[in-house]
Amino acid sequence: MQADRTTLAQFLIEDRQRYPDTSPELSSLILDVALACKTIAARVACGHLGGVLGATEETNVHGERQQKLDMLANDLFLRVDEGGELLAGMVSEEMELPYSDPARNLRGPYLLVFDPLDGSSNIDINLSVGSIFSVLRAPCPGETATINDFLQPGTEQVCAGYAIYGPSTMLVLTVGRGVYGFTLEPQHGEFILTQPGIKLSPVANEFAINASNSRFWEPPVRRYVDECLAGRSGPRAKDFNMRWVASLVAETHRILTRGAVFLYPRDTKQPPKAGRLRLLYEANPVALLIEQAGGRASTGRHRVLGIAPESLHQRTGFVFGAREEVERIETYHSEFPHSAYDTPLYGNRGLFRVSG
């Protein structure tokens, strides 16, 4: 490796030198998480050759069939801080309750929240998947964490990030002072700083949404998508591209790399639910990254990071990306239902017909 290339470990050392209040335990925890991500990346890269593709007979707490790699990735994250000196507890999207092991006396100052393998539907077709993680302070260091200890708003996160396992493996990280991207150098197994100070443009001409759910969208979302589809001849007076990868990590990485807005809004498909994405494991970590990069993250109505969680697996609508686009969507929600909405794209003869 070239001597002038900054590794993740060097970056964390230099960050502590610039900010002496930074905890060395946090740096150690980040390096442990990075090690788990390296191991997952190696197993993902083996594909069929590794014997880890396909589904198991098990379902997770959400009633979803678990993939073999889901369970493997979850186990690798549970090995983080095997000495028990950094963490007071861990929770995972794949587990109903916080991790508990009588043989490990978790007594550290932090809590780890993670989605071990995001984008499971892409595993068997060799498309990008990733891992998402978040670190919170333990309210009672030295004691085993309870469920309530994890129910902190996203503003309390001290670190958040994701690993994306694509053509190259990257770790994207914030400790509350900007967003930094590290690329895994496979020969030496080091994450190298390749994208310092990632920033989002406030405007965008690209959006990501699952159009197959259009019949369930609320009118403000229909209005926004309608205007984007209308292109230069519509009220936005510019053309938009539409993307959808079915992996939150991949969508987030694309948006941080070239700018866009992502929508997985609350809809009427499952009315009792406030949305589809998990607040603790998905929305909060991504929201912190997006805000640290200068973007905005919202439910469509209000800031995601301000939500006080009520349960470990709480769901939320999620809209994030270019600040001006997200603010426009929030404005449309604030105007509904006080202003009427009608559009030829969603009318009786429209492109996206919806029943009344």
N, C-alpha and C positions, 0 to 999 in steps of 0.2 A: 504494500500500500504506500501511496505517496505520503510523505511526512506532514504535508500541510492539510491533509484531509481530517476534519474533526469527527471523531467517533462520538457515539451517544454518551459514553462514559466521560469523555473529555468535555463535552458540552455541559453535562450536569455538574462537573467540577467547576468549570468556569462560571456557571450560573450561580453556584453557591458563593463563589468569590465576589461576584458583583452584588449579590443579595445575601449578606451574612445570616439573615434570619431564616434562610431556607434550611429545612431539616435534612441532615444527612440520611436519616431513615427513609425519607421520601425518595431520595435518589436511589437508594438501595432497592426499594420496592419497584421503582420504574425499571431498573435493570433486571429484576426478577421477572417482571411481566414481559419485558423484551425477550428474555430467554425462552419463556413459554411460547411466545409468538414465533420465534425462530424454529422451535421444534414442530409446531403446528404447520408452518410453511413447508418444512421438509416432508411431512407426511402428506400434505395436500399435493405437493409436486410429484409424488410417486403415483398418484392416480390409481388406475386399475392394478398396477404392479404392486402396490402396497396392500392390497386386499382390504381397503377401508372404505370402499364405495358401497352405496346401497343403503337401504333402510334396515332397522332392527325391528323386533316385535314390540318394542317399548314405545310408550307415548309420554310426552312431558306434561308439565302441570297445565299447559294450555290445550291439551288434547291432541297435539300434533305428533305425527309419527317421527320418532327420532332417527336421524341418519347416523351411521357408524362414526362418521367424522365429528358429528355433534358431540357424541359421548366421549370420544377420544380427546377432543379439544377441551371439553369441560373438565376431564380428569387432569389434563396438563395444567390448566389454570388453578385447580385445587392444590397443586404441588407448589404454587408460589408461596414463598416464606415458610418453608418446611420447618424452620427452627422456631416459628411462632413468635418472633421478636418484633415483627413489623406490623402485623395485623391483629386486630381484635375480632375480626369476623369477615366472612365472604358470603355474597349472595350471587346467584346465577339465574339467567333466564330459564335454564333447563331444570331448576330445582325449586320445589314448592317452598322450602324453608331455608334459613341460613345454614351454611355448612357447619356440621358438627362432627368432631372426631375426638373421643375421649383420650386418645393417645397423643393428641396435639393440644397443648395448652396455649391457645391463642391469647396473647396478652399485650399486643403492640398498640401503637397510637393511631392506627389507620383502619379504615374499612375498604374492602375491594368489592366493586360491583361490576359484573361483566356479562356480556353476551359472547359465549365462547366461539361460536361460528355463525356469523350472519350471512344470509343468502343461501340457505341450505338447498333451495330448489335449483341452484346453479351447480351444485357439486358434481352430479353425475354427467353433466354436459360440458364440463371443463371450462366454465366461465368464472369470473372473479368472485371470490368470497372473502370474508374478513372476520376480524375479532374486534369487539368494542369494549372499552373498559373505562372505569371512573373510580377515583379515590376520594373518600370523605374522611374527615377526622372522627375518630371514635369519641363519643361523648364521655365515656368512662374508661380511659386507658388502663390496662391492667386487669380489666374484667371482660368476661366473654360477652360479646355483643348480643343484644336482643333485637327482635324485629323492629321495634320502635326506633332503635338507634340508626337504622338505615333510612328512615322516613324523613329525610332532610331535603329541602328544596335545592334545585340545581345550582343556586348561587353559592352554596356551601362547598361545592367541589373544589378540591385543591389541585386536582390534576385530571385530565381526560385525554383520551386518544383512541386510535384504532390502528390495526394492522390490516393491510390489504394484500392478499395473496393473488397476484396477477402475473403478467409477464416478468415483472420484478416484484420483490416483496418490499413494502414500505411501511414504516411506522410514522404516524403523524401524531404530534403531541403538543399539548399546552399545559403549562404549570401556572397559567394566569398572567403570563407576560408575552403574549403573541403565540403564533402557531408555527411549528417547525416540522419539516419532513426529512426523514432519514431513510436511505435506501440500503437494503441488506447487500453487502459485498459477499457473495457466496463462497469465494475461495478462503477468506479468513474469518467468515462468520461475524463480521462487525457491521452494525448499523452506522452509516456515514451520513453526515449532514449534507443534504443536497438541495433542500428548499428552505432557506432561512427566511423568516419574516413573511409568511404567506399572507396575502391581502386579497380581499374580494372587491371587485368593482361594485359600486352601488347600483348599477343598471345592468340589464342582461337582455339577450334576445333568444334565450333558450329556456324551456321549462320541462319538467319531468312529472308525469302523472300517469296512473293506470287508467287509460281511457275505457277499459272494459267495465268500469264501475260508473260510467257517466250517468246511467239512469238513476243512480242513488245519490248523486251530488246535490248539495244544497244550492239554491239559486246564486249566492255570491260566487261560488266556485264555477258554476256554469257560465256566469257572466265573464269571469276572468278568462277562462279557456276560450270562450266564444270570441272575445276581443283579440286574443293571441292568434287564433285560427284565421281571423279576418285579414290579418297581415297588413300590407301597405294601404289597402283600400278601406280598412277599418279605423276605429277611433284611436288605435295606437300608432297608426301611420308607419309601421315597420313590420317586417316579416320575422316570425319566430320559428325555431326548430323545436320539435318535441322528442324527448328521449324517455326510455324506461328500461331499467336493467333488472329490476326485482331483487336488488341487493342494496340495502341502505348504505353500507360502506362504499360500494362502488359509486353510488349516486353522490355521496358526500365528497368523495375524492375528485370526481369529475367537476363538481361545483367549485371546490376549493382551487382546482387547477385552472379552470377557464371561465368560471362564472355561470350562474343560472339560478333558477328557483325550483325547489322541489315541493310537491304537494302530495301528502297522504292525509286528506282532510277527514274530519268527522263526516259521516254520511248516514243515509237512512237504511242501509242494508242490514245493520244490526243496531236498531235504535237505542237499546239500553246502554250501549258502549259509547264512551266519549271519543273513541278513535280506535285505530288498529295497532299502533306502535307502542312499545312499552316505555313508560316514562323514565324509569330508573336506568334501564339497561341500554336504551337506544336514544331516546329523545334528549335527555339531559346531557350525556357526553357530547353528542353531536352539536347540540345548541351552544355549549360552552366553546367548542372549537370555532363554530361559525361566528359567534359574537367576538371572540378574540381576533378573528380575521377581518372584522369590520362589517360583517353581515348582520342579519336579524333572524331570530328563530321564534316562532309563534305557534299557537294552536289554530291560528286564523282569526282569533279574537283577542288574545292577550299573550304576553311573554311566557314562554315555556319555563324558563329558569325560575320564575316566581311562583310556580305551583307547589303547594305543600302536599306531598304524597300522603295518601291514606292507606295504601297497601303496597306490598312488595311488587306485585305484578299489575299495577294500575296501567291503564292504556290512555292514550291521548291522540287527538288529531295533531298533525305536524306539518308546518309550512316553514321552509327556511331557504336562505340563500341571499341573493342581492337585496340589499336593504330597501330600495325604492319599490321593488316588486312585491316584497312581503308587506310593506306598509300599504300598498294599493289594495291587496287582498284583505287586509284588516279593515280598511275603509269600506270596502264593499260589504263586509259582514256587519259593520256598524250601521250601514244604511238600510239593511234588510231587517224586518219586512216593511219598514216605513215607506219605502219607495217601490213602486211596481216594477216588475222585471219581465220583459218579454223579448224573445229573440227568435229569428227565423231558424237558427240552427237547432233550437230545442222545441219548436212548435209542432203542430200536428203533422206537418209535412217536412219537418226539419231533418237534418243529418243525424242528430242524436235525439230521436223522438222519445219523450217521456210521458207516461200516463198521468193523468191528473188525480 
